[in-house]
């Protein structure tokens, strides 16, 4: 049988899409977790400076 775009398994496509979405979300969470050692001291110093305007 000739391959066609219509002969796809939508369940398999959805499963792979969810796996890709999970990997993307895990990347976001990992990046946020790794940034905490920089963000927390920065917020503390900003607080100690009296919340100066950033822009």
Secondary structure as the mmCIF struct_conf table of DSSP 4:
data_model
#
loop_
_struct_conf.conf_type_id
_struct_conf.id
_struct_conf.beg_label_comp_id
_struct_conf.beg_label_asym_id
_struct_conf.beg_label_seq_id
_struct_conf.end_label_comp_id
_struct_conf.end_label_asym_id
_struct_conf.end_label_seq_id
TURN_TY1_P TURN_TY1_P1 UNK A 5 UNK A 6
BEND BEND1 UNK A 7 UNK A 7
HELX_RH_AL_P HELX_RH_AL_P1 UNK A 10 UNK A 48
TURN_TY1_P TURN_TY1_P2 UNK A 49 UNK A 50
#
